[in-house]
Amino acid sequence: MNNFVKSGDNLTLAAPYDVLSGGGFKVGNVFGVAANDTLSGADVECDVEGVYDLAKDASTFAQGDLAYWDDTAKKVTSTVASNLLIGAVEVAAATGAAVVRVNLFGVPGFSGQAHGLKVAYAKYDFSVDGGASCTPAVSDTIPINAVVYGGGVVSTTAVAAAGGATVSIGTVAGSGAASILAATGKASLGTNAVVVPTAVATPFKMTAAGKINVTVATGPLTAGVIEVWALYATAAA
């Protein structure tokens, strides 16, 4: 083929800002790791595939988690928001770790579309989170200015409690405790019950970033797994 240029795992891009050798950077929907120190505007060789230890924020990563690039902080994050999906984590990293090992996908992630539809996910698991109100161990952060207008709630394991418990779902900051799902009785949260979120009929806008939160009334719960998907798009301001 006389039109073949190169394999594509290495590209030459104009540095969007000053970059350091081994540092990540984003040009449009392309993420690369710089081969050398380069000043803003100059051409820089970069790898777009491979496995790299990259600077991370305070996120906690498990092996196999998706990794996103926060181009403001210039760090890898677990927060979806308008950040670019860049790869998957090879080695788990705790919140205090400075770097995380990422296998780069080499293709742009949908999350990089600043005004596109996004999904925040949370999973309440009684065996992990206990029976009281909590922020589940698995809980995405919905960003400030996100307009939440859809989603779904599924109790994959039936909710149980000694009393007539109710469960509501909202965020720890930026919205109400029942903004995603109004107080719902345990009888409506049986095995594989699908519940339409309150946010479908009553959309809301986040005034601050906040993780998805579960509030239990007349509890505690004694069993149950509830999965939550909140659909949102991020407004300009």
mmCIF file of the C-alpha atoms, coordinates in Angstrom:
data_MODEL
# 
_entry.id   MODEL 
# 
loop_
_atom_site.group_PDB 
_atom_site.id 
_atom_site.type_symbol 
_atom_site.label_atom_id 
_atom_site.label_alt_id 
_atom_site.label_comp_id 
_atom_site.label_asym_id 
_atom_site.label_entity_id 
_atom_site.label_seq_id 
_atom_site.pdbx_PDB_ins_code 
_atom_site.Cartn_x 
_atom_site.Cartn_y 
_atom_site.Cartn_z 
_atom_site.occupancy 
_atom_site.B_iso_or_equiv 
_atom_site.pdbx_formal_charge 
_atom_site.auth_seq_id 
_atom_site.auth_comp_id 
_atom_site.auth_asym_id 
_atom_site.auth_atom_id 
_atom_site.pdbx_PDB_model_num 
ATOM 1   C CA . MET A 1 1   ? 0.000   0.000  0.000  1.00 0.00 ? 1   MET A CA 1 
ATOM 2   C CA . ASN A 1 2   ? 1.678   3.206  -1.071 1.00 0.00 ? 2   ASN A CA 1 
ATOM 3   C CA . ASN A 1 3   ? -0.668  5.328  1.110  1.00 0.00 ? 3   ASN A CA 1 
ATOM 4   C CA . PHE A 1 4   ? 0.388   3.696  4.427  1.00 0.00 ? 4   PHE A CA 1 
ATOM 5   C CA . VAL A 1 5   ? 1.912   6.256  6.795  1.00 0.00 ? 5   VAL A CA 1 
ATOM 6   C CA . LYS A 1 6   ? 2.487   4.541  10.155 1.00 0.00 ? 6   LYS A CA 1 
ATOM 7   C CA . SER A 1 7   ? 0.928   2.106  12.641 1.00 0.00 ? 7   SER A CA 1 
ATOM 8   C CA . GLY A 1 8   ? -0.888  4.814  14.634 1.00 0.00 ? 8   GLY A CA 1 
ATOM 9   C CA . ASP A 1 9   ? 0.335   4.001  18.128 1.00 0.00 ? 9   ASP A CA 1 
ATOM 10  C CA . ASN A 1 10  ? 2.537   7.090  17.996 1.00 0.00 ? 10  ASN A CA 1 
ATOM 11  C CA . LEU A 1 11  ? 1.428   10.516 16.764 1.00 0.00 ? 11  LEU A CA 1 
ATOM 12  C CA . THR A 1 12  ? 2.912   13.971 16.304 1.00 0.00 ? 12  THR A CA 1 
ATOM 13  C CA . LEU A 1 13  ? 0.647   16.646 17.773 1.00 0.00 ? 13  LEU A CA 1 
ATOM 14  C CA . ALA A 1 14  ? 0.866   20.328 18.611 1.00 0.00 ? 14  ALA A CA 1 
ATOM 15  C CA . ALA A 1 15  ? 1.233   20.622 22.395 1.00 0.00 ? 15  ALA A CA 1 
ATOM 16  C CA . PRO A 1 16  ? -1.894  22.403 23.735 1.00 0.00 ? 16  PRO A CA 1 
ATOM 17  C CA . TYR A 1 17  ? 0.115   23.576 26.763 1.00 0.00 ? 17  TYR A CA 1 
ATOM 18  C CA . ASP A 1 18  ? 3.600   22.971 28.164 1.00 0.00 ? 18  ASP A CA 1 
ATOM 19  C CA . VAL A 1 19  ? 4.019   19.218 28.601 1.00 0.00 ? 19  VAL A CA 1 
ATOM 20  C CA . LEU A 1 20  ? 6.633   17.096 30.355 1.00 0.00 ? 20  LEU A CA 1 
ATOM 21  C CA . SER A 1 21  ? 8.130   13.830 29.182 1.00 0.00 ? 21  SER A CA 1 
ATOM 22  C CA . GLY A 1 22  ? 5.841   11.032 30.348 1.00 0.00 ? 22  GLY A CA 1 
ATOM 23  C CA . GLY A 1 23  ? 2.999   13.431 31.049 1.00 0.00 ? 23  GLY A CA 1 
ATOM 24  C CA . GLY A 1 24  ? -0.479  13.118 29.618 1.00 0.00 ? 24  GLY A CA 1 
ATOM 25  C CA . PHE A 1 25  ? -2.219  15.707 27.474 1.00 0.00 ? 25  PHE A CA 1 
ATOM 26  C CA . LYS A 1 26  ? -5.358  16.051 25.357 1.00 0.00 ? 26  LYS A CA 1 
ATOM 27  C CA . VAL A 1 27  ? -5.794  17.512 21.893 1.00 0.00 ? 27  VAL A CA 1 
ATOM 28  C CA . GLY A 1 28  ? -9.460  17.494 20.933 1.00 0.00 ? 28  GLY A CA 1 
ATOM 29  C CA . ASN A 1 29  ? -10.528 13.870 21.401 1.00 0.00 ? 29  ASN A CA 1 
ATOM 30  C CA . VAL A 1 30  ? -6.989  12.483 21.245 1.00 0.00 ? 30  VAL A CA 1 
ATOM 31  C CA . PHE A 1 31  ? -5.079  11.638 24.430 1.00 0.00 ? 31  PHE A CA 1 
ATOM 32  C CA . GLY A 1 32  ? -1.351  11.024 24.365 1.00 0.00 ? 32  GLY A CA 1 
ATOM 33  C CA . VAL A 1 33  ? 1.679   10.580 26.604 1.00 0.00 ? 33  VAL A CA 1 
ATOM 34  C CA . ALA A 1 34  ? 4.494   12.955 25.687 1.00 0.00 ? 34  ALA A CA 1 
ATOM 35  C CA . ALA A 1 35  ? 7.852   11.504 24.643 1.00 0.00 ? 35  ALA A CA 1 
ATOM 36  C CA . ASN A 1 36  ? 9.748   14.646 25.686 1.00 0.00 ? 36  ASN A CA 1 
ATOM 37  C CA . ASP A 1 37  ? 9.403   18.037 27.362 1.00 0.00 ? 37  ASP A CA 1 
ATOM 38  C CA . THR A 1 38  ? 7.692   20.387 24.928 1.00 0.00 ? 38  THR A CA 1 
ATOM 39  C CA . LEU A 1 39  ? 6.526   24.001 25.069 1.00 0.00 ? 39  LEU A CA 1 
ATOM 40  C CA . SER A 1 40  ? 2.965   24.961 24.191 1.00 0.00 ? 40  SER A CA 1 
ATOM 41  C CA . GLY A 1 41  ? 2.390   25.145 20.425 1.00 0.00 ? 41  GLY A CA 1 
ATOM 42  C CA . ALA A 1 42  ? 5.416   23.072 19.443 1.00 0.00 ? 42  ALA A CA 1 
ATOM 43  C CA . ASP A 1 43  ? 5.133   19.615 17.908 1.00 0.00 ? 43  ASP A CA 1 
ATOM 44  C CA . VAL A 1 44  ? 5.487   16.728 20.361 1.00 0.00 ? 44  VAL A CA 1 
ATOM 45  C CA . GLU A 1 45  ? 5.799   13.007 19.746 1.00 0.00 ? 45  GLU A CA 1 
ATOM 46  C CA . CYS A 1 46  ? 3.340   11.043 21.858 1.00 0.00 ? 46  CYS A CA 1 
ATOM 47  C CA . ASP A 1 47  ? 2.118   7.511  22.390 1.00 0.00 ? 47  ASP A CA 1 
ATOM 48  C CA . VAL A 1 48  ? -1.633  6.940  22.195 1.00 0.00 ? 48  VAL A CA 1 
ATOM 49  C CA . GLU A 1 49  ? -1.509  3.230  23.043 1.00 0.00 ? 49  GLU A CA 1 
ATOM 50  C CA . GLY A 1 50  ? 0.339   1.250  25.709 1.00 0.00 ? 50  GLY A CA 1 
ATOM 51  C CA . VAL A 1 51  ? 0.398   1.006  29.509 1.00 0.00 ? 51  VAL A CA 1 
ATOM 52  C CA . TYR A 1 52  ? 1.570   4.014  31.525 1.00 0.00 ? 52  TYR A CA 1 
ATOM 53  C CA . ASP A 1 53  ? 1.783   5.229  35.115 1.00 0.00 ? 53  ASP A CA 1 
ATOM 54  C CA . LEU A 1 54  ? -0.035  8.583  35.024 1.00 0.00 ? 54  LEU A CA 1 
ATOM 55  C CA . ALA A 1 55  ? -0.672  11.283 37.616 1.00 0.00 ? 55  ALA A CA 1 
ATOM 56  C CA . LYS A 1 56  ? -4.071  10.837 39.295 1.00 0.00 ? 56  LYS A CA 1 
ATOM 57  C CA . ASP A 1 57  ? -6.413  12.823 41.518 1.00 0.00 ? 57  ASP A CA 1 
ATOM 58  C CA . ALA A 1 58  ? -7.880  11.589 44.815 1.00 0.00 ? 58  ALA A CA 1 
ATOM 59  C CA . SER A 1 59  ? -9.981  8.936  43.058 1.00 0.00 ? 59  SER A CA 1 
ATOM 60  C CA . THR A 1 60  ? -9.852  5.327  44.220 1.00 0.00 ? 60  THR A CA 1 
ATOM 61  C CA . PHE A 1 61  ? -9.406  2.816  41.401 1.00 0.00 ? 61  PHE A CA 1 
ATOM 62  C CA . ALA A 1 62  ? -9.981  -0.933 41.316 1.00 0.00 ? 62  ALA A CA 1 
ATOM 63  C CA . GLN A 1 63  ? -8.370  -3.113 38.695 1.00 0.00 ? 63  GLN A CA 1 
ATOM 64  C CA . GLY A 1 64  ? -10.364 -2.842 35.471 1.00 0.00 ? 64  GLY A CA 1 
ATOM 65  C CA . ASP A 1 65  ? -12.012 0.496  36.319 1.00 0.00 ? 65  ASP A CA 1 
ATOM 66  C CA . LEU A 1 66  ? -12.401 3.028  33.540 1.00 0.00 ? 66  LEU A CA 1 
ATOM 67  C CA . ALA A 1 67  ? -9.970  5.945  33.639 1.00 0.00 ? 67  ALA A CA 1 
ATOM 68  C CA . TYR A 1 68  ? -10.814 9.476  32.497 1.00 0.00 ? 68  TYR A CA 1 
ATOM 69  C CA . TRP A 1 69  ? -8.572  12.472 31.813 1.00 0.00 ? 69  TRP A CA 1 
ATOM 70  C CA . ASP A 1 70  ? -9.337  15.736 33.631 1.00 0.00 ? 70  ASP A CA 1 
ATOM 71  C CA . ASP A 1 71  ? -7.738  18.297 31.341 1.00 0.00 ? 71  ASP A CA 1 
ATOM 72  C CA . THR A 1 72  ? -8.142  21.068 33.917 1.00 0.00 ? 72  THR A CA 1 
ATOM 73  C CA . ALA A 1 73  ? -6.289  19.263 36.697 1.00 0.00 ? 73  ALA A CA 1 
ATOM 74  C CA . LYS A 1 74  ? -4.092  17.428 34.162 1.00 0.00 ? 74  LYS A CA 1 
ATOM 75  C CA . LYS A 1 75  ? -4.714  14.161 36.030 1.00 0.00 ? 75  LYS A CA 1 
ATOM 76  C CA . VAL A 1 76  ? -6.486  10.834 35.655 1.00 0.00 ? 76  VAL A CA 1 
ATOM 77  C CA . THR A 1 77  ? -9.823  10.662 37.461 1.00 0.00 ? 77  THR A CA 1 
ATOM 78  C CA . SER A 1 78  ? -12.730 8.297  38.011 1.00 0.00 ? 78  SER A CA 1 
ATOM 79  C CA . THR A 1 79  ? -15.197 11.176 37.568 1.00 0.00 ? 79  THR A CA 1 
ATOM 80  C CA . VAL A 1 80  ? -17.014 10.975 34.250 1.00 0.00 ? 80  VAL A CA 1 
ATOM 81  C CA . ALA A 1 81  ? -18.456 14.524 33.897 1.00 0.00 ? 81  ALA A CA 1 
ATOM 82  C CA . SER A 1 82  ? -17.090 16.009 30.631 1.00 0.00 ? 82  SER A CA 1 
ATOM 83  C CA . ASN A 1 83  ? -13.742 14.248 31.032 1.00 0.00 ? 83  ASN A CA 1 
ATOM 84  C CA . LEU A 1 84  ? -12.260 12.092 28.268 1.00 0.00 ? 84  LEU A CA 1 
ATOM 85  C CA . LEU A 1 85  ? -12.302 8.313  28.604 1.00 0.00 ? 85  LEU A CA 1 
ATOM 86  C CA . ILE A 1 86  ? -8.684  7.231  28.010 1.00 0.00 ? 86  ILE A CA 1 
ATOM 87  C CA . GLY A 1 87  ? -8.375  3.619  29.147 1.00 0.00 ? 87  GLY A CA 1 
ATOM 88  C CA . ALA A 1 88  ? -8.751  1.000  31.867 1.00 0.00 ? 88  ALA A CA 1 
ATOM 89  C CA . VAL A 1 89  ? -6.818  0.594  35.098 1.00 0.00 ? 89  VAL A CA 1 
ATOM 90  C CA . GLU A 1 90  ? -4.334  -2.283 35.265 1.00 0.00 ? 90  GLU A CA 1 
ATOM 91  C CA . VAL A 1 91  ? -3.300  -1.976 38.930 1.00 0.00 ? 91  VAL A CA 1 
ATOM 92  C CA . ALA A 1 92  ? -5.627  -0.830 41.727 1.00 0.00 ? 92  ALA A CA 1 
ATOM 93  C CA . ALA A 1 93  ? -4.754  2.558  43.253 1.00 0.00 ? 93  ALA A CA 1 
ATOM 94  C CA . ALA A 1 94  ? -5.866  4.010  46.587 1.00 0.00 ? 94  ALA A CA 1 
ATOM 95  C CA . THR A 1 95  ? -7.058  7.581  47.050 1.00 0.00 ? 95  THR A CA 1 
ATOM 96  C CA . GLY A 1 96  ? -3.651  8.767  48.313 1.00 0.00 ? 96  GLY A CA 1 
ATOM 97  C CA . ALA A 1 97  ? -1.607  7.250  45.476 1.00 0.00 ? 97  ALA A CA 1 
ATOM 98  C CA . ALA A 1 98  ? 0.110   9.766  43.207 1.00 0.00 ? 98  ALA A CA 1 
ATOM 99  C CA . VAL A 1 99  ? -0.176  7.691  40.031 1.00 0.00 ? 99  VAL A CA 1 
ATOM 100 C CA . VAL A 1 100 ? -2.347  4.997  38.496 1.00 0.00 ? 100 VAL A CA 1 
ATOM 101 C CA . ARG A 1 101 ? -1.353  2.457  35.827 1.00 0.00 ? 101 ARG A CA 1 
ATOM 102 C CA . VAL A 1 102 ? -3.597  2.799  32.781 1.00 0.00 ? 102 VAL A CA 1 
ATOM 103 C CA . ASN A 1 103 ? -3.903  0.736  29.615 1.00 0.00 ? 103 ASN A CA 1 
ATOM 104 C CA . LEU A 1 104 ? -4.667  3.388  26.984 1.00 0.00 ? 104 LEU A CA 1 
ATOM 105 C CA . PHE A 1 105 ? -7.520  2.593  24.586 1.00 0.00 ? 105 PHE A CA 1 
ATOM 106 C CA . GLY A 1 106 ? -6.145  4.765  21.800 1.00 0.00 ? 106 GLY A CA 1 
ATOM 107 C CA . VAL A 1 107 ? -9.634  5.914  20.805 1.00 0.00 ? 107 VAL A CA 1 
ATOM 108 C CA . PRO A 1 108 ? -11.691 8.883  22.065 1.00 0.00 ? 108 PRO A CA 1 
ATOM 109 C CA . GLY A 1 109 ? -14.252 8.247  24.768 1.00 0.00 ? 109 GLY A CA 1 
ATOM 110 C CA . PHE A 1 110 ? -17.882 9.385  24.500 1.00 0.00 ? 110 PHE A CA 1 
ATOM 111 C CA . SER A 1 111 ? -17.547 11.252 27.794 1.00 0.00 ? 111 SER A CA 1 
ATOM 112 C CA . GLY A 1 112 ? -15.334 13.774 26.033 1.00 0.00 ? 112 GLY A CA 1 
ATOM 113 C CA . GLN A 1 113 ? -18.427 15.323 24.457 1.00 0.00 ? 113 GLN A CA 1 
ATOM 114 C CA . ALA A 1 114 ? -18.977 18.151 26.906 1.00 0.00 ? 114 ALA A CA 1 
ATOM 115 C CA . HIS A 1 115 ? -22.690 18.554 26.193 1.00 0.00 ? 115 HIS A CA 1 
ATOM 116 C CA . GLY A 1 116 ? -23.587 14.944 25.394 1.00 0.00 ? 116 GLY A CA 1 
ATOM 117 C CA . LEU A 1 117 ? -25.718 12.565 27.445 1.00 0.00 ? 117 LEU A CA 1 
ATOM 118 C CA . LYS A 1 118 ? -23.895 10.984 30.381 1.00 0.00 ? 118 LYS A CA 1 
ATOM 119 C CA . VAL A 1 119 ? -24.746 8.413  33.033 1.00 0.00 ? 119 VAL A CA 1 
ATOM 120 C CA . ALA A 1 120 ? -23.891 8.438  36.742 1.00 0.00 ? 120 ALA A CA 1 
ATOM 121 C CA . TYR A 1 121 ? -24.103 5.074  38.487 1.00 0.00 ? 121 TYR A CA 1 
ATOM 122 C CA . ALA A 1 122 ? -24.403 3.936  42.099 1.00 0.00 ? 122 ALA A CA 1 
ATOM 123 C CA . LYS A 1 123 ? -24.879 0.547  43.718 1.00 0.00 ? 123 LYS A CA 1 
ATOM 124 C CA . TYR A 1 124 ? -26.222 0.194  47.238 1.00 0.00 ? 124 TYR A CA 1 
ATOM 125 C CA . ASP A 1 125 ? -25.338 -3.235 48.644 1.00 0.00 ? 125 ASP A CA 1 
ATOM 126 C CA . PHE A 1 126 ? -26.481 -4.055 52.175 1.00 0.00 ? 126 PHE A CA 1 
ATOM 127 C CA . SER A 1 127 ? -23.564 -6.472 52.657 1.00 0.00 ? 127 SER A CA 1 
ATOM 128 C CA . VAL A 1 128 ? -21.114 -3.650 51.922 1.00 0.00 ? 128 VAL A CA 1 
ATOM 129 C CA . ASP A 1 129 ? -22.902 -0.445 52.900 1.00 0.00 ? 129 ASP A CA 1 
ATOM 130 C CA . GLY A 1 130 ? -24.965 -1.546 55.910 1.00 0.00 ? 130 GLY A CA 1 
ATOM 131 C CA . GLY A 1 131 ? -28.618 -0.800 56.615 1.00 0.00 ? 131 GLY A CA 1 
ATOM 132 C CA . ALA A 1 132 ? -28.560 2.916  57.402 1.00 0.00 ? 132 ALA A CA 1 
ATOM 133 C CA . SER A 1 133 ? -28.489 6.015  55.205 1.00 0.00 ? 133 SER A CA 1 
ATOM 134 C CA . CYS A 1 134 ? -25.196 6.183  53.348 1.00 0.00 ? 134 CYS A CA 1 
ATOM 135 C CA . THR A 1 135 ? -23.160 7.153  50.351 1.00 0.00 ? 135 THR A CA 1 
ATOM 136 C CA . PRO A 1 136 ? -22.598 3.734  48.752 1.00 0.00 ? 136 PRO A CA 1 
ATOM 137 C CA . ALA A 1 137 ? -19.042 2.530  48.248 1.00 0.00 ? 137 ALA A CA 1 
ATOM 138 C CA . VAL A 1 138 ? -19.846 2.436  44.541 1.00 0.00 ? 138 VAL A CA 1 
ATOM 139 C CA . SER A 1 139 ? -21.164 5.912  43.722 1.00 0.00 ? 139 SER A CA 1 
ATOM 140 C CA . ASP A 1 140 ? -20.354 8.274  40.868 1.00 0.00 ? 140 ASP A CA 1 
ATOM 141 C CA . THR A 1 141 ? -20.121 12.027 41.315 1.00 0.00 ? 141 THR A CA 1 
ATOM 142 C CA . ILE A 1 142 ? -22.654 14.096 39.362 1.00 0.00 ? 142 ILE A CA 1 
ATOM 143 C CA . PRO A 1 143 ? -20.947 17.390 38.434 1.00 0.00 ? 143 PRO A CA 1 
ATOM 144 C CA . ILE A 1 144 ? -22.080 20.927 39.154 1.00 0.00 ? 144 ILE A CA 1 
ATOM 145 C CA . ASN A 1 145 ? -24.489 22.321 36.513 1.00 0.00 ? 145 ASN A CA 1 
ATOM 146 C CA . ALA A 1 146 ? -25.568 18.828 35.464 1.00 0.00 ? 146 ALA A CA 1 
ATOM 147 C CA . VAL A 1 147 ? -29.222 18.668 34.453 1.00 0.00 ? 147 VAL A CA 1 
ATOM 148 C CA . VAL A 1 148 ? -30.523 15.282 35.634 1.00 0.00 ? 148 VAL A CA 1 
ATOM 149 C CA . TYR A 1 149 ? -33.614 14.251 33.693 1.00 0.00 ? 149 TYR A CA 1 
ATOM 150 C CA . GLY A 1 150 ? -33.802 10.482 33.488 1.00 0.00 ? 150 GLY A CA 1 
ATOM 151 C CA . GLY A 1 151 ? -32.486 7.117  34.513 1.00 0.00 ? 151 GLY A CA 1 
ATOM 152 C CA . GLY A 1 152 ? -33.590 3.934  36.219 1.00 0.00 ? 152 GLY A CA 1 
ATOM 153 C CA . VAL A 1 153 ? -33.586 2.197  39.596 1.00 0.00 ? 153 VAL A CA 1 
ATOM 154 C CA . VAL A 1 154 ? -33.483 -1.592 39.940 1.00 0.00 ? 154 VAL A CA 1 
ATOM 155 C CA . SER A 1 155 ? -33.526 -3.577 43.188 1.00 0.00 ? 155 SER A CA 1 
ATOM 156 C CA . THR A 1 156 ? -31.512 -6.581 41.996 1.00 0.00 ? 156 THR A CA 1 
ATOM 157 C CA . THR A 1 157 ? -31.892 -8.101 45.481 1.00 0.00 ? 157 THR A CA 1 
ATOM 158 C CA . ALA A 1 158 ? -35.110 -7.450 47.390 1.00 0.00 ? 158 ALA A CA 1 
ATOM 159 C CA . VAL A 1 159 ? -34.979 -4.773 50.084 1.00 0.00 ? 159 VAL A CA 1 
ATOM 160 C CA . ALA A 1 160 ? -35.917 -6.015 53.537 1.00 0.00 ? 160 ALA A CA 1 
ATOM 161 C CA . ALA A 1 161 ? -36.388 -4.359 56.934 1.00 0.00 ? 161 ALA A CA 1 
ATOM 162 C CA . ALA A 1 162 ? -38.027 -5.142 60.272 1.00 0.00 ? 162 ALA A CA 1 
ATOM 163 C CA . GLY A 1 163 ? -40.285 -2.081 59.965 1.00 0.00 ? 163 GLY A CA 1 
ATOM 164 C CA . GLY A 1 164 ? -41.976 -0.281 57.120 1.00 0.00 ? 164 GLY A CA 1 
ATOM 165 C CA . ALA A 1 165 ? -38.750 1.139  55.688 1.00 0.00 ? 165 ALA A CA 1 
ATOM 166 C CA . THR A 1 166 ? -38.566 3.571  52.781 1.00 0.00 ? 166 THR A CA 1 
ATOM 167 C CA . VAL A 1 167 ? -35.624 4.395  50.533 1.00 0.00 ? 167 VAL A CA 1 
ATOM 168 C CA . SER A 1 168 ? -35.004 7.692  48.787 1.00 0.00 ? 168 SER A CA 1 
ATOM 169 C CA . ILE A 1 169 ? -32.098 8.560  46.511 1.00 0.00 ? 169 ILE A CA 1 
ATOM 170 C CA . GLY A 1 170 ? -30.460 11.913 45.916 1.00 0.00 ? 170 GLY A CA 1 
ATOM 171 C CA . THR A 1 171 ? -26.987 13.425 46.184 1.00 0.00 ? 171 THR A CA 1 
ATOM 172 C CA . VAL A 1 172 ? -24.798 14.384 49.136 1.00 0.00 ? 172 VAL A CA 1 
ATOM 173 C CA . ALA A 1 173 ? -24.510 17.915 47.728 1.00 0.00 ? 173 ALA A CA 1 
ATOM 174 C CA . GLY A 1 174 ? -26.003 19.921 44.887 1.00 0.00 ? 174 GLY A CA 1 
ATOM 175 C CA . SER A 1 175 ? -29.564 18.555 45.126 1.00 0.00 ? 175 SER A CA 1 
ATOM 176 C CA . GLY A 1 176 ? -32.047 17.103 47.606 1.00 0.00 ? 176 GLY A CA 1 
ATOM 177 C CA . ALA A 1 177 ? -31.917 13.768 49.392 1.00 0.00 ? 177 ALA A CA 1 
ATOM 178 C CA . ALA A 1 178 ? -34.808 12.532 47.230 1.00 0.00 ? 178 ALA A CA 1 
ATOM 179 C CA . SER A 1 179 ? -34.044 14.345 43.977 1.00 0.00 ? 179 SER A CA 1 
ATOM 180 C CA . ILE A 1 180 ? -33.421 11.158 41.991 1.00 0.00 ? 180 ILE A CA 1 
ATOM 181 C CA . LEU A 1 181 ? -36.016 8.945  43.697 1.00 0.00 ? 181 LEU A CA 1 
ATOM 182 C CA . ALA A 1 182 ? -38.693 10.018 46.181 1.00 0.00 ? 182 ALA A CA 1 
ATOM 183 C CA . ALA A 1 183 ? -39.226 7.886  49.299 1.00 0.00 ? 183 ALA A CA 1 
ATOM 184 C CA . THR A 1 184 ? -40.213 4.428  48.084 1.00 0.00 ? 184 THR A CA 1 
ATOM 185 C CA . GLY A 1 185 ? -41.522 1.650  50.335 1.00 0.00 ? 185 GLY A CA 1 
ATOM 186 C CA . LYS A 1 186 ? -39.701 -1.661 50.636 1.00 0.00 ? 186 LYS A CA 1 
ATOM 187 C CA . ALA A 1 187 ? -42.712 -3.430 49.089 1.00 0.00 ? 187 ALA A CA 1 
ATOM 188 C CA . SER A 1 188 ? -41.941 -1.661 45.810 1.00 0.00 ? 188 SER A CA 1 
ATOM 189 C CA . LEU A 1 189 ? -38.318 -2.764 45.931 1.00 0.00 ? 189 LEU A CA 1 
ATOM 190 C CA . GLY A 1 190 ? -38.654 -6.500 45.532 1.00 0.00 ? 190 GLY A CA 1 
ATOM 191 C CA . THR A 1 191 ? -36.305 -8.745 43.572 1.00 0.00 ? 191 THR A CA 1 
ATOM 192 C CA . ASN A 1 192 ? -35.544 -7.195 40.160 1.00 0.00 ? 192 ASN A CA 1 
ATOM 193 C CA . ALA A 1 193 ? -38.201 -4.518 40.600 1.00 0.00 ? 193 ALA A CA 1 
ATOM 194 C CA . VAL A 1 194 ? -37.736 -1.629 38.161 1.00 0.00 ? 194 VAL A CA 1 
ATOM 195 C CA . VAL A 1 195 ? -38.708 1.794  39.496 1.00 0.00 ? 195 VAL A CA 1 
ATOM 196 C CA . VAL A 1 196 ? -39.013 4.973  37.429 1.00 0.00 ? 196 VAL A CA 1 
ATOM 197 C CA . PRO A 1 197 ? -36.937 7.738  39.078 1.00 0.00 ? 197 PRO A CA 1 
ATOM 198 C CA . THR A 1 198 ? -38.616 10.926 40.268 1.00 0.00 ? 198 THR A CA 1 
ATOM 199 C CA . ALA A 1 199 ? -36.134 12.837 38.109 1.00 0.00 ? 199 ALA A CA 1 
ATOM 200 C CA . VAL A 1 200 ? -37.924 11.613 34.968 1.00 0.00 ? 200 VAL A CA 1 
ATOM 201 C CA . ALA A 1 201 ? -41.010 13.706 35.805 1.00 0.00 ? 201 ALA A CA 1 
ATOM 202 C CA . THR A 1 202 ? -39.133 16.359 37.805 1.00 0.00 ? 202 THR A CA 1 
ATOM 203 C CA . PRO A 1 203 ? -35.701 17.101 36.347 1.00 0.00 ? 203 PRO A CA 1 
ATOM 204 C CA . PHE A 1 204 ? -33.265 19.125 38.425 1.00 0.00 ? 204 PHE A CA 1 
ATOM 205 C CA . LYS A 1 205 ? -29.978 20.996 38.048 1.00 0.00 ? 205 LYS A CA 1 
ATOM 206 C CA . MET A 1 206 ? -27.007 20.347 40.321 1.00 0.00 ? 206 MET A CA 1 
ATOM 207 C CA . THR A 1 207 ? -25.855 23.433 42.237 1.00 0.00 ? 207 THR A CA 1 
ATOM 208 C CA . ALA A 1 208 ? -22.680 21.654 43.364 1.00 0.00 ? 208 ALA A CA 1 
ATOM 209 C CA . ALA A 1 209 ? -20.942 18.390 42.565 1.00 0.00 ? 209 ALA A CA 1 
ATOM 210 C CA . GLY A 1 210 ? -22.181 15.470 44.656 1.00 0.00 ? 210 GLY A CA 1 
ATOM 211 C CA . LYS A 1 211 ? -22.090 11.704 44.878 1.00 0.00 ? 211 LYS A CA 1 
ATOM 212 C CA . ILE A 1 212 ? -25.292 9.684  44.688 1.00 0.00 ? 212 ILE A CA 1 
ATOM 213 C CA . ASN A 1 213 ? -26.646 9.081  48.196 1.00 0.00 ? 213 ASN A CA 1 
ATOM 214 C CA . VAL A 1 214 ? -29.203 6.691  49.734 1.00 0.00 ? 214 VAL A CA 1 
ATOM 215 C CA . THR A 1 215 ? -31.481 7.757  52.587 1.00 0.00 ? 215 THR A CA 1 
ATOM 216 C CA . VAL A 1 216 ? -33.264 5.109  54.683 1.00 0.00 ? 216 VAL A CA 1 
ATOM 217 C CA . ALA A 1 217 ? -36.266 6.048  56.844 1.00 0.00 ? 217 ALA A CA 1 
ATOM 218 C CA . THR A 1 218 ? -37.942 3.781  59.416 1.00 0.00 ? 218 THR A CA 1 
ATOM 219 C CA . GLY A 1 219 ? -34.987 1.452  59.059 1.00 0.00 ? 219 GLY A CA 1 
ATOM 220 C CA . PRO A 1 220 ? -32.517 0.008  59.235 1.00 0.00 ? 220 PRO A CA 1 
ATOM 221 C CA . LEU A 1 221 ? -32.585 -2.212 56.180 1.00 0.00 ? 221 LEU A CA 1 
ATOM 222 C CA . THR A 1 222 ? -31.629 -5.840 56.717 1.00 0.00 ? 222 THR A CA 1 
ATOM 223 C CA . ALA A 1 223 ? -31.038 -6.853 53.098 1.00 0.00 ? 223 ALA A CA 1 
ATOM 224 C CA . GLY A 1 224 ? -31.067 -5.490 49.581 1.00 0.00 ? 224 GLY A CA 1 
ATOM 225 C CA . VAL A 1 225 ? -29.114 -4.409 46.520 1.00 0.00 ? 225 VAL A CA 1 
ATOM 226 C CA . ILE A 1 226 ? -30.234 -1.318 44.599 1.00 0.00 ? 226 ILE A CA 1 
ATOM 227 C CA . GLU A 1 227 ? -28.632 -0.131 41.387 1.00 0.00 ? 227 GLU A CA 1 
ATOM 228 C CA . VAL A 1 228 ? -29.125 3.438  40.205 1.00 0.00 ? 228 VAL A CA 1 
ATOM 229 C CA . TRP A 1 229 ? -28.536 5.102  36.846 1.00 0.00 ? 229 TRP A CA 1 
ATOM 230 C CA . ALA A 1 230 ? -28.980 8.877  36.584 1.00 0.00 ? 230 ALA A CA 1 
ATOM 231 C CA . LEU A 1 231 ? -28.998 10.366 33.076 1.00 0.00 ? 231 LEU A CA 1 
ATOM 232 C CA . TYR A 1 232 ? -27.735 13.922 32.732 1.00 0.00 ? 232 TYR A CA 1 
ATOM 233 C CA . ALA A 1 233 ? -26.214 16.529 30.458 1.00 0.00 ? 233 ALA A CA 1 
ATOM 234 C CA . THR A 1 234 ? -23.990 19.346 31.674 1.00 0.00 ? 234 THR A CA 1 
ATOM 235 C CA . ALA A 1 235 ? -25.161 22.914 31.160 1.00 0.00 ? 235 ALA A CA 1 
ATOM 236 C CA . ALA A 1 236 ? -22.635 25.645 30.321 1.00 0.00 ? 236 ALA A CA 1 
ATOM 237 C CA . ALA A 1 237 ? -23.321 27.378 33.655 1.00 0.00 ? 237 ALA A CA 1 
# 
